[in-house]
Amino acid sequence: MQEINSGYRIRDADTLTQKAKTIYLYLRQRSGRNGKAWPGVKTIAGDLGLSESTVRRGIRELQEKKLITVELPEGLLNLEDLEED
């Protein structure tokens, strides 16, 4: 799930890549009244005609700029959060 910062104006996004802007606008369009959107990387990539790796980079960029917050549904494992033994 992605929570969208709805107060953000895309025209003020001089530092965002075009792909990140496209993903942001897509998520805004898909979000409900609560500002949350649930499409997965594969869905976003298919709908926008982008590769999954490009979508992941765009999402990471949006997170770094604090434009979206990504939360995993309960029960899913994020391999990036695992510590090596």
Secondary structure, 3 states (H helix, E strand, C coil): CEEECCCCCHHHCCCCCHHHHHHHHHHHHHCCCCCEECCCHHHHHHHHCCCHHHHHHHHHHHHHCCCEEECCCCCCCCHHHCCCC
